[in-house]
Amino acid sequence: MTATGPATAPVTAALALGDDALVLSHRLGEWAGHAPVLEEEVALANIALDLLGQARVLLSLAGDEDELAYLREERSFRNLQLVEQPGGDFAHTIARQLYFSTYQHLLYAELAAGDGPFAPLAAKAVKEVAYHRDHAEQWTLRLGDGTEESHGRMHRACEALWKFTGEMFQPVQGLDIDWTRLDERWRESVEAVLRRATLPVPEGPRTGAWSAGAGRQGLHTEPFGRMLAELQHLHRSHPGATW
């Protein structure tokens, strides 16, 4: 894949998509050594690496990828609030993955079908994200239609994260997408999975306390600051260090 240069790639969109991938990659990496089974530890690590690869390409379209990842302040990040939410228990991680990977798969399929600056990345990434989406759907079914305990945890996770899903469909400058139609397709897919998993579709609002699109504007939830400090600690502690 050949990356498009910063001069031709819409910087706003590159930062938004790149920050989504970077932040969620770090969140998934937090499961290293803590996943419920060994196979799942490998699966989550692989998904995290896929997202990190996407982030590197996308951020390089906007500037120096290391500086953008490790030296920006919190208010400069443009990721969705959904991806910065802590994993919580395993059910919360799966609900977050179901919501985001469904969105990302639909979005990248749209971008891959076009001829814009993100088409090459999307054409490659959509294959990876198809696996991410299937992984999340299969675990949603196992947990939702499993034991009373797993059903309850999955139900609570889906309810808790629902309020962050509306932001995914706020227009992003530089992406020529029918956001309303994308939202409709996302809801159709997610609701079908939830019904198969014997889980009720959340009925609450799909925006949080702030206006929809707050993460894209640099307004983040409390857990993000702690996560960012951890992500940037080594680089800031040893500026200029190389392996």
TORVOMI-46236 format. One record per residue (C-alpha): x, z, y; residue in three letters. Coordinates in steps of 0.5 Angstrom, whole numbers, plus 500, padded with zeros to 3 digits. Last residue first. Layout:
BEGIN
XZYAla ...
end
This chain:
BEGIN
532540503Trp 532540510Thr 531545516Ala 530543523Gly 526549525Pro 526555519His 521560521Ser 516555524Arg 517550518His 516556513Leu 510559517His 506553518Gln 501553512Leu 500561512Glu 499561519Ala 494555518Leu 490559513Met 490565517Arg 487561523Gly 482557519Phe 479564516Pro 476565523Glu 472558524Thr 474553528His 473549534Leu 478543535Gly 472538537Gln 472535530Arg 471542527Gly 465543532Ala 461537530Gly 455540529Ala 454545535Ser 456552534Trp 452557530Ala 453553524Gly 449546522Thr 446544516Arg 440548517Pro 437552511Gly 433549505Glu 438549500Pro 437544494Val 435549488Pro 440549482Leu 438547475Thr 444543474Ala 440536474Arg 437538480Arg 443540484Leu 446533482Val 440529484Ala 441533491Glu 448531492Val 447524491Ser 441523495Glu 443527500Arg 450523501Trp 446517501Arg 442519506Glu 448522510Asp 451515509Leu 445511512Arg 445516518Thr 453515519Trp 452507519Asp 460507519Ile 465503524Asp 470508524Leu 475509530Gly 471514534Gln 468519529Val 460519528Pro 457526526Gln 456525519Phe 460530516Met 458536521Glu 451536517Gly 455539511Thr 457546514Phe 450550514Lys 450548506Trp 456552505Leu 453559503Ala 447556500Glu 451552495Cys 456558494Ala 450563492Arg 447558487His 453557484Met 454564483Arg 447565481Gly 448560475His 454563473Ser 451570472Glu 445567469Glu 449563464Thr 450555464Gly 446550468Asp 449551475Gly 456553472Leu 456547467Arg 453542472Leu 457544478Thr 463543474Trp 461536472Gln 459534479Glu 466537482Ala 470533477His 466527478Asp 467527485Arg 475528485His 475523480Tyr 472518484Ala 476521490Val 482518486Glu 479511486Lys 477511493Val 484513495Ala 487506494Lys 482502497Ala 481507503Ala 488507504Leu 488499505Pro 482499509Ala 484504514Phe 486499519Pro 479495519Gly 478490514Asp 471492511Gly 470494503Ala 475500503Ala 472503509Leu 465503506Glu 468506499Ala 472511503Tyr 466514506Leu 462514500Leu 468518496His 469522502Gln 462525502Tyr 461526495Thr 468529495Ser 466534501Phe 459537498Tyr 462537491Leu 468540493Gln 466545497Arg 461547491Ala 466547486Ile 471552491Thr 465557492His 463557484Ala 471559483Phe 470565487Asp 472565495Gly 475558496Gly 476560503Pro 472555508Gln 477550512Glu 474544508Val 467545511Leu 469546518Gln 471539518Leu 478537521Asn 480536528Arg 486540529Phe 489541536Ser 485548537Arg 489551531Glu 496549535Glu 500543532Arg 507544529Leu 506544522Tyr 502538520Ala 502534526Leu 510535527Glu 511533519Asp 507527520Glu 510524526Asp 505520530Gly 497518529Ala 498513523Leu 503518520Ser 497523520Leu 493518515Leu 499516510Val 501524509Arg 494526509Ala 492521503Gln 498524499Gly 496531501Leu 489529498Leu 492526492Asp 496532491Leu 491537492Ala 487534486Ile 492534482Asn 493541483Ala 486542482Leu 486539475Ala 492542473Val 490549474Glu 483547471Glu 487546464Glu 490552465Leu 483556465Val 480560471Pro 485558476Ala 489564479His 496561478Gly 496555483Ala 488556486Trp 491557493Glu 493549492Gly 486548493Leu 486550500Arg 492547502His 489540500Ser 483542503Leu 487543510Val 491536509Leu 485532507Ala 481534512Asp 486533517Asp 488526515Gly 481524516Leu 480527523Ala 487525525Leu 487518523Ala 480517526Ala 482520533Thr 488515532Val 485509531Pro 490505528Ala 493499531Thr 499502535Ala 500507530Pro 502502525Gly 498500519Thr 501503512Ala 503498507Thr 500500500Met 
end
